[in-house]
Amino acid sequence: MPAKKTDPLDGYDVVDVAELDYETGQRNEAHEKKWAFRIGSRVYRFKPMREWSFRTEDAFTRGDFKTWARGALVDAGKFEDLLDEGSDEWVRIVQHLVKESRTSLGEGDSSATS
């Protein structure tokens, strides 16, 4: 379904972004999950991917994990504690989230051509 255009603004057709198609298969379901990870006695809760800001998602895809964690953690006060955790734990959390976001993509959503 095509997005509705509203009245032109200075010669531009204005399209309401909320009306645009979101063709990502099951990505919606995975991106609404709330994740909590336990490392020893500490639990770190992360916002659902859908709630990440553009900056947070961009940092995640670029591997800027400090910026990502700062934006993705539910409790920003635990950021320093998370930084003090071992790199193996960081890698496992990131790998899990990458795997979840990839495996949840529906068939036909790939931009790769065969």
DSSP file (Angstrom, degrees, kcal/mol; ACC not computed):
  #  RESIDUE AA STRUCTURE BP1 BP2  ACC     N-H-->O    O-->H-N    N-H-->O    O-->H-N    TCO  KAPPA ALPHA  PHI   PSI    X-CA   Y-CA   Z-CA
    1    1 A M              0   0    0      0, 0.0    20,-0.2     0, 0.0     2,-0.0   0.000 360.0 360.0 360.0 124.1    0.0    0.0    0.0
    2    2 A P        -     0   0    0      0, 0.0     2,-0.1     0, 0.0    18,-0.0  -0.348 360.0-105.5 -69.6 148.5    1.6    3.3   -1.0
    3    3 A A        -     0   0    0      1,-0.1     2,-0.3    -2,-0.0    17,-0.1  -0.413  36.3-107.7 -71.9 147.6    2.1    6.0    1.6
    4    4 A K        -     0   0    0     12,-0.2    12,-1.2    -2,-0.1     2,-0.4  -0.567  26.3-142.6 -76.1 135.7   -0.1    9.0    1.6
    5    5 A K  E     -A   15   0A   0     -2,-0.3    10,-0.2    10,-0.2     2,-0.1  -0.823  15.7-153.6 -94.9 138.7    1.3   12.2    0.5
    6    6 A T  E     -A   14   0A   0      8,-3.1     8,-0.6    -2,-0.4     3,-0.1  -0.356  45.3 -48.5 -98.7-174.7    0.2   15.3    2.3
    7    7 A D  E    S-     0   0A   0     -2,-0.1    -1,-0.2     6,-0.1     7,-0.2  -0.242  72.4 -98.5 -55.3 139.0    0.0   18.8    1.1
    8    8 A P  E     -     0   0A   0      0, 0.0     2,-0.5     0, 0.0     5,-0.2  -0.246  31.2-149.1 -59.7 148.5    3.2   19.9   -0.7
    9    9 A L  E >  S-A   12   0A   0      3,-2.6     3,-2.0     1,-0.1    -3,-0.0  -0.962  74.4 -27.6-123.6 110.9    5.7   21.9    1.4
   10   10 A D  T 3  S-     0   0    0     -2,-0.5    -1,-0.1     1,-0.3     3,-0.1   0.860 128.9 -45.4  50.6  40.7    7.8   24.4   -0.6
   11   11 A G  T 3  S+     0   0    0      1,-0.3     2,-0.4     0, 0.0    -1,-0.3   0.400 115.7 116.0  88.3  -3.5    7.5   22.2   -3.7
   12   12 A Y  E <   -A    9   0A   0     -3,-2.0    -3,-2.6    -5,-0.1     2,-0.5  -0.812  66.5-127.3 -99.5 138.2    8.2   18.9   -1.9
   13   13 A D  E     -     0   0A   0     -2,-0.4     2,-0.5    -5,-0.2    -6,-0.1  -0.734  27.9-142.1 -76.6 129.2    5.7   16.1   -1.6
   14   14 A V  E     -A    6   0A   0     -8,-0.6    -8,-3.1    -2,-0.5     2,-0.5  -0.845  15.3-165.8 -99.3 125.5    5.5   15.2    2.1
   15   15 A V  E     -A    5   0A   0     -2,-0.5     2,-0.6   -10,-0.2   -10,-0.2  -0.941  22.3-126.7-112.9 128.8    5.2   11.5    3.0
   16   16 A D    >   -     0   0    0    -12,-1.2     3,-1.9    -2,-0.5     4,-0.4  -0.642  15.6-150.0 -74.0 115.5    4.2   10.4    6.5
   17   17 A V  G >  S+     0   0    0     -2,-0.6     3,-1.6     1,-0.3    -1,-0.2   0.827  93.8  64.4 -58.7 -34.0    6.9    8.0    7.5
   18   18 A A  G 3  S+     0   0    0      1,-0.3    -1,-0.3    -3,-0.1    -2,-0.1   0.733  99.7  54.9 -62.3 -20.7    4.5    6.1    9.7
   19   19 A E  G <  S+     0   0    0     -3,-1.9    -1,-0.3   -15,-0.1    -2,-0.2   0.573  84.9 107.1 -88.7 -10.4    2.6    5.2    6.5
   20   20 A L  S <  S-     0   0    0     -3,-1.6    -3,-0.0    -4,-0.4     2,-0.0  -0.382  79.3-102.4 -71.6 146.9    5.6    3.7    4.7
   21   21 A D        -     0   0    0    -20,-0.2     2,-0.5    -2,-0.1    -1,-0.1  -0.330  24.1-152.3 -64.4 149.5    5.8   -0.1    4.3
   22   22 A Y        -     0   0    0      3,-0.0     2,-1.5    -2,-0.0     3,-0.1  -0.809  14.6-176.0-126.0  86.9    8.1   -2.0    6.7
   23   23 A E        +     0   0    0     -2,-0.5    -2,-0.0     1,-0.2     0, 0.0  -0.587  40.1 116.4 -93.0  78.8    9.1   -5.1    4.8
   24   24 A T    >   -     0   0    0     -2,-1.5     3,-2.5     1,-0.3    82,-0.6   0.122  58.4-144.9-131.5  22.8   11.2   -7.0    7.2
   25   25 A G  T >  S-     0   0    0      1,-0.3     3,-0.7    80,-0.2    -1,-0.3  -0.230  78.6  -5.8  55.5-127.4    9.3  -10.2    7.8
   26   26 A Q  T >> S+     0   0    0     78,-0.4     4,-1.5     1,-0.2     3,-0.7   0.361 104.9 103.8 -84.4   6.2    9.6  -11.5   11.3
   27   27 A R  H <> S+     0   0    0     -3,-2.5     4,-2.5     1,-0.2    -1,-0.2   0.865  72.7  63.5 -55.4 -36.4   12.1   -8.8   12.2
   28   28 A N  H <4 S+     0   0    0     -3,-0.7     4,-0.4     1,-0.2    -1,-0.2   0.913 101.7  49.1 -55.4 -44.8    9.3   -7.0   14.0
   29   29 A E  H X4 S+     0   0    0     -3,-0.7     3,-1.2     1,-0.2     4,-0.4   0.935 113.5  44.9 -63.1 -47.7    8.9   -9.8   16.5
   30   30 A A  H >< S+     0   0    0     -4,-1.5     3,-0.9     1,-0.3    19,-0.3   0.843 109.9  56.3 -65.4 -33.0   12.6  -10.1   17.3
   31   31 A H  T 3< S+     0   0    0     -4,-2.5    19,-3.0     1,-0.2    20,-0.3   0.515 103.1  55.0 -81.2  -3.2   13.0   -6.4   17.6
   32   32 A E  T <  S+     0   0    0     -3,-1.2    -1,-0.2    -4,-0.4    -2,-0.2   0.491  82.6 110.7-103.3  -5.5   10.3   -6.2   20.3
   33   33 A K    <   -     0   0    0     -3,-0.9     2,-0.5    -4,-0.4    16,-0.4  -0.404  64.0-135.8 -69.7 143.6   11.9   -8.7   22.6
   34   34 A K        -     0   0    0     14,-0.1     2,-0.4    -2,-0.1    13,-0.1  -0.877  22.3-155.6 -97.5 131.0   13.3   -7.4   25.9
   35   35 A W  E     +B   46   0B   0     11,-1.1    11,-3.4    -2,-0.5     2,-0.4  -0.896  15.6 179.7-113.0 137.3   16.7   -8.9   26.7
   36   36 A A  E     -B   45   0B   0     -2,-0.4     2,-0.4     9,-0.2     9,-0.2  -0.999   9.2-163.7-131.7 134.7   18.3   -9.3   30.0
   37   37 A F  E     -B   44   0B   0      7,-2.6     7,-3.0    -2,-0.4     2,-0.5  -0.969   8.1-147.5-123.0 131.8   21.8  -10.9   30.4
   38   38 A R  E     +B   43   0B   0     -2,-0.4     2,-0.5     5,-0.2     5,-0.2  -0.855  15.0 179.1 -99.6 128.4   23.2  -12.2   33.7
   39   39 A I  E >   -B   42   0B   0      3,-2.7     3,-2.0    -2,-0.5     2,-0.3  -0.946  69.0 -49.8-125.7 107.4   27.0  -11.9   34.2
   40   40 A G  T 3  S-     0   0    0     -2,-0.5    -2,-0.0     1,-0.3     0, 0.0  -0.516 123.0 -21.4  63.4-123.5   27.8  -13.4   37.6
   41   41 A S  T 3  S+     0   0    0     -2,-0.3     2,-0.3    -3,-0.1    -1,-0.3   0.472 121.3  91.4 -95.7  -3.1   25.5  -11.7   40.1
   42   42 A R  E <   -B   39   0B   0     -3,-2.0    -3,-2.7    39,-0.0     2,-0.4  -0.711  57.9-158.2 -97.0 144.7   24.7   -8.7   37.9
   43   43 A V  E     -B   38   0B   0     -2,-0.3     2,-0.5    -5,-0.2    -5,-0.2  -0.984   3.1-161.0-121.0 130.2   21.8   -8.5   35.4
   44   44 A Y  E     -B   37   0B   0     -7,-3.0    -7,-2.6    -2,-0.4     2,-0.4  -0.950   7.2-157.5-113.5 120.4   21.9   -6.1   32.5
   45   45 A R  E     -B   36   0B   0     -2,-0.5    29,-2.8    -9,-0.2    30,-0.5  -0.814   6.5-159.8-100.1 136.7   18.6   -5.3   30.9
   46   46 A F  E     -BC  35  73B   0    -11,-3.4   -11,-1.1    -2,-0.4    27,-0.2  -0.908  21.0-113.1-117.4 143.3   18.5   -3.9   27.3
   47   47 A K        -     0   0    0     25,-3.4   -14,-0.1    -2,-0.4     5,-0.1  -0.317  47.5 -89.1 -63.5 151.5   15.7   -2.0   25.6
   48   48 A P    >   -     0   0    0      0, 0.0     3,-2.1     0, 0.0     4,-0.5  -0.368  39.1-114.7 -58.6 145.7   13.9   -3.8   22.8
   49   49 A M  G >  S+     0   0    0    -16,-0.4     3,-1.4   -19,-0.3   -17,-0.2   0.826 115.2  64.5 -54.5 -33.4   15.8   -3.1   19.5
   50   50 A R  G 3  S+     0   0    0    -19,-3.0    -1,-0.3     1,-0.3   -18,-0.1   0.787 100.6  52.0 -62.1 -26.1   12.7   -1.3   18.2
   51   51 A E  G <  S+     0   0    0     -3,-2.1    -1,-0.3   -20,-0.3    -2,-0.2   0.508  83.7 112.2 -89.7  -5.1   13.3    1.3   20.9
   52   52 A W    <   -     0   0    0     -3,-1.4    20,-0.1    -4,-0.5     2,-0.0  -0.424  69.9-122.0 -67.2 142.0   16.9    1.9   20.1
   53   53 A S     >  -     0   0    0     18,-0.1     4,-2.5     1,-0.1     5,-0.2  -0.313  27.8-104.3 -72.5 166.9   17.6    5.4   18.7
   54   54 A F  H  > S+     0   0    0      1,-0.2     4,-2.9     2,-0.2     5,-0.2   0.917 124.3  53.5 -58.1 -42.6   19.2    5.6   15.2
   55   55 A R  H  > S+     0   0    0      1,-0.2     4,-2.3     2,-0.2    -1,-0.2   0.902 109.3  48.1 -60.2 -42.0   22.5    6.5   17.0
   56   56 A T  H  > S+     0   0    0      2,-0.2     4,-2.0     1,-0.2    -1,-0.2   0.932 114.4  44.6 -66.1 -46.1   22.3    3.4   19.1
   57   57 A E  H  X S+     0   0    0     -4,-2.5     4,-2.3     2,-0.2    -2,-0.2   0.897 113.3  51.1 -65.9 -39.7   21.5    1.1   16.2
   58   58 A D  H  X S+     0   0    0     -4,-2.9     4,-1.8    -5,-0.2     6,-0.2   0.913 109.2  50.7 -62.9 -42.7   24.2    2.7   14.1
   59   59 A A  H  X>S+     0   0    0     -4,-2.3     5,-2.6    -5,-0.2     4,-0.9   0.894 109.2  52.3 -61.9 -39.6   26.7    2.2   16.8
   60   60 A F  H ><5S+     0   0    0     -4,-2.0     3,-0.7     1,-0.2    -2,-0.2   0.932 111.1  45.4 -62.0 -46.8   25.8   -1.5   17.1
   61   61 A T  H 3<5S+     0   0    0     -4,-2.3    -1,-0.2     1,-0.2    -2,-0.2   0.787 114.4  49.0 -70.9 -26.2   26.2   -2.1   13.4
   62   62 A R  H 3<5S-     0   0    0     -4,-1.8    -1,-0.2    -5,-0.2    -2,-0.2   0.558 115.0-114.0 -87.8  -8.5   29.6   -0.2   13.3
   63   63 A G  T <<5 +     0   0    0     -4,-0.9     2,-1.5    -3,-0.7    -3,-0.2   0.682  69.5 141.5  83.6  17.9   30.9   -2.1   16.4
   64   64 A D     >< +     0   0    0     -5,-2.6     4,-2.3    -6,-0.2    -1,-0.2  -0.651  22.1 171.6 -89.6  79.8   31.0    1.0   18.6
   65   65 A F  H  >  +     0   0    0     -2,-1.5     4,-2.7     1,-0.2     5,-0.2   0.730  66.4  59.0 -73.5 -22.7   29.8   -1.0   21.6
   66   66 A K  H  > S+     0   0    0      2,-0.2     4,-2.2     1,-0.2    -1,-0.2   0.951 111.4  41.4 -67.0 -47.6   30.3    1.7   24.2
   67   67 A T  H  > S+     0   0    0      2,-0.2     4,-1.7     1,-0.2    -2,-0.2   0.911 116.1  51.5 -64.5 -41.2   27.9    4.0   22.4
   68   68 A W  H  X S+     0   0    0     -4,-2.3     4,-2.4     1,-0.2     3,-0.3   0.956 111.1  46.0 -59.5 -51.7   25.6    1.2   21.7
   69   69 A A  H  X S+     0   0    0     -4,-2.7     4,-2.2     1,-0.2    -1,-0.2   0.883 108.3  56.8 -62.2 -38.7   25.5    0.0   25.4
   70   70 A R  H  < S+     0   0    0     -4,-2.2    -1,-0.2     1,-0.2    -2,-0.2   0.895 117.0  35.2 -58.9 -39.8   25.0    3.5   26.6
   71   71 A G  H  < S+     0   0    0     -4,-1.7    -2,-0.2    -3,-0.3    -1,-0.2   0.746 119.7  48.0 -86.6 -24.4   21.9    3.8   24.4
   72   72 A A  H  < S+     0   0    0     -4,-2.4   -25,-3.4    -5,-0.2    -2,-0.2   0.740  85.4  97.7 -92.8 -24.4   20.6    0.3   24.7
   73   73 A L  B  <  -C   46   0B   0     -4,-2.2   -27,-0.3   -27,-0.2     3,-0.2  -0.402  63.0-148.2 -66.5 138.2   20.8   -0.3   28.5
   74   74 A V  S    S+     0   0    0    -29,-2.8     2,-0.9     1,-0.3    -1,-0.1   0.923  95.5  44.8 -68.2 -45.0   17.5    0.2   30.4
   75   75 A D  S >  S-     0   0    0    -30,-0.5     3,-2.3     1,-0.2    -1,-0.3  -0.839  70.1-169.8-104.5  97.6   19.4    1.4   33.4
   76   76 A A  G >  S+     0   0    0     -2,-0.9     3,-1.5     1,-0.3     4,-0.3   0.730  81.7  72.5 -60.2 -21.4   22.1    3.8   32.2
   77   77 A G  G 3  S+     0   0    0      1,-0.3     4,-0.3     2,-0.1    -1,-0.3   0.662  90.2  59.0 -67.9 -15.8   23.6    3.7   35.7
   78   78 A K  G <> S+     0   0    0     -3,-2.3     4,-2.4     1,-0.2    -1,-0.3   0.389  76.8  97.3 -92.1   3.5   24.9    0.1   35.0
   79   79 A F  H <> S+     0   0    0     -3,-1.5     4,-2.2     1,-0.2    -1,-0.2   0.929  83.3  47.1 -58.7 -48.5   26.9    1.3   32.0
   80   80 A E  H  > S+     0   0    0     -4,-0.3     4,-1.4    -3,-0.3    -1,-0.2   0.884 111.2  52.3 -63.4 -38.5   30.2    1.5   34.0
   81   81 A D  H  > S+     0   0    0     -4,-0.3     4,-0.5     1,-0.2     3,-0.3   0.917 109.0  50.1 -62.0 -42.3   29.6   -1.9   35.6
   82   82 A L  H >< S+     0   0    0     -4,-2.4     3,-1.2     1,-0.2    -2,-0.2   0.889 106.3  55.4 -64.1 -38.3   29.1   -3.4   32.1
   83   83 A L  H 3< S+     0   0    0     -4,-2.2    -1,-0.2     1,-0.3    -2,-0.2   0.826 103.7  56.3 -62.1 -30.2   32.3   -1.7   30.9
   84   84 A D  H 3< S+     0   0    0     -4,-1.4    -1,-0.3    -3,-0.3    -2,-0.2   0.601  87.9  99.0 -78.8 -11.0   34.1   -3.5   33.7
   85   85 A E  S << S-     0   0    0     -3,-1.2    -3,-0.0    -4,-0.5     5,-0.0  -0.317  87.6 -87.2 -71.6 161.1   32.9   -6.9   32.6
   86   86 A G     >  -     0   0    0      1,-0.1     4,-1.5     4,-0.0     3,-0.5  -0.266  29.7-118.3 -69.0 155.5   35.2   -9.1   30.6
   87   87 A S  H  > S+     0   0    0      1,-0.2     4,-2.7     2,-0.2     5,-0.2   0.809 111.7  64.1 -65.6 -29.1   35.4   -8.8   26.8
   88   88 A D  H  > S+     0   0    0      1,-0.2     4,-2.2     2,-0.2    -1,-0.2   0.902 103.0  48.8 -60.3 -39.5   34.2  -12.5   26.4
   89   89 A E  H  > S+     0   0    0     -3,-0.5     4,-2.2     2,-0.2    -1,-0.2   0.912 110.4  50.5 -66.6 -42.0   30.9  -11.5   28.0
   90   90 A W  H  X S+     0   0    0     -4,-1.5     4,-2.7     1,-0.2     5,-0.2   0.943 110.4  49.9 -58.2 -48.3   30.5   -8.5   25.7
   91   91 A V  H  X S+     0   0    0     -4,-2.7     4,-3.0     1,-0.2     5,-0.2   0.904 109.7  50.7 -59.9 -42.8   31.2  -10.7   22.7
   92   92 A R  H  X S+     0   0    0     -4,-2.2     4,-2.0     2,-0.2    -1,-0.2   0.901 111.5  47.5 -64.9 -40.6   28.6  -13.3   23.8
   93   93 A I  H  X S+     0   0    0     -4,-2.2     4,-2.2     2,-0.2    -2,-0.2   0.952 115.2  45.2 -63.2 -49.4   25.9  -10.6   24.3
   94   94 A V  H  X S+     0   0    0     -4,-2.7     4,-2.7     1,-0.2     5,-0.2   0.922 112.3  51.0 -62.7 -45.2   26.7   -9.0   20.9
   95   95 A Q  H  X S+     0   0    0     -4,-3.0     4,-2.7    -5,-0.2    -1,-0.2   0.897 109.6  51.6 -60.3 -39.6   26.8  -12.3   19.1
   96   96 A H  H  X S+     0   0    0     -4,-2.0     4,-2.6    -5,-0.2    -1,-0.2   0.935 111.8  45.4 -62.4 -46.1   23.5  -13.3   20.6
   97   97 A L  H  X S+     0   0    0     -4,-2.2     4,-2.3     2,-0.2    -2,-0.2   0.887 113.4  49.8 -67.2 -38.2   21.8  -10.0   19.5
   98   98 A V  H  X S+     0   0    0     -4,-2.7     4,-2.1     2,-0.2     5,-0.2   0.941 112.1  48.5 -63.3 -46.3   23.3  -10.2   16.0
   99   99 A K  H  X S+     0   0    0     -4,-2.7     4,-3.1    -5,-0.2     5,-0.3   0.922 112.0  49.2 -59.7 -45.5   22.2  -13.8   15.6
  100  100 A E  H  X S+     0   0    0     -4,-2.6     4,-1.2     1,-0.2    -1,-0.2   0.908 111.5  47.8 -62.8 -42.3   18.7  -13.0   16.8
  101  101 A S  H  < S+     0   0    0     -4,-2.3    -1,-0.2    -5,-0.2    -2,-0.2   0.850 117.6  42.8 -70.5 -31.7   18.3  -10.0   14.5
  102  102 A R  H >< S+     0   0    0     -4,-2.1     3,-1.6    -5,-0.2    -2,-0.2   0.941 113.6  47.7 -77.2 -49.2   19.6  -12.1   11.5
  103  103 A T  H 3< S+     0   0    0     -4,-3.1    -2,-0.2     1,-0.3    -1,-0.2   0.700 105.7  60.9 -69.9 -16.8   17.7  -15.3   12.1
  104  104 A S  T 3< S+     0   0    0     -4,-1.2   -78,-0.4    -5,-0.3    -1,-0.3   0.555  77.3 109.5 -87.1  -5.7   14.4  -13.5   12.6
  105  105 A L  S <  S-     0   0    0     -3,-1.6   -80,-0.2   -79,-0.2     3,-0.1  -0.519  70.7-125.2 -70.3 133.9   14.4  -12.0    9.2
  106  106 A G    >   -     0   0    0    -82,-0.6     3,-1.6    -2,-0.2     4,-0.2  -0.338  32.7 -85.6 -76.0 159.6   11.8  -13.6    7.0
  107  107 A E  T 3  S+     0   0    0      1,-0.2    -1,-0.1     2,-0.1   -82,-0.1  -0.322 115.1  31.5 -61.1 146.0   12.4  -15.2    3.7
  108  108 A G  T 3  S+     0   0    0     -3,-0.1    -1,-0.2   -84,-0.0   -83,-0.1   0.403  92.2  97.9  86.6  -3.8   12.4  -12.8    0.8
  109  109 A D    <   +     0   0    0     -3,-1.6    -2,-0.1   -85,-0.1     2,-0.1   0.583  53.9 107.8 -90.9 -10.5   13.7   -9.9    2.9
  110  110 A S        -     0   0    0     -4,-0.2   -86,-0.0     1,-0.1    -3,-0.0  -0.418  58.5-154.1 -70.2 140.1   17.3  -10.4    1.9
  111  111 A S        +     0   0    0     -2,-0.1    -1,-0.1     2,-0.1     2,-0.1   0.494  64.0 109.0 -89.2  -3.7   18.7   -7.8   -0.4
  112  112 A A        -     0   0    0      1,-0.0     2,-0.3     2,-0.0    -2,-0.1  -0.452  62.4-141.5 -72.9 144.7   21.2  -10.3   -1.8
  113  113 A T              0   0    0     -2,-0.1    -2,-0.1     1,-0.1    -1,-0.0  -0.807 360.0 360.0-104.9 149.5   20.7  -11.5   -5.3
  114  114 A S              0   0    0     -2,-0.3    -1,-0.1     0, 0.0    -2,-0.0   0.414 360.0 360.0-112.3 360.0   21.3  -15.0   -6.4
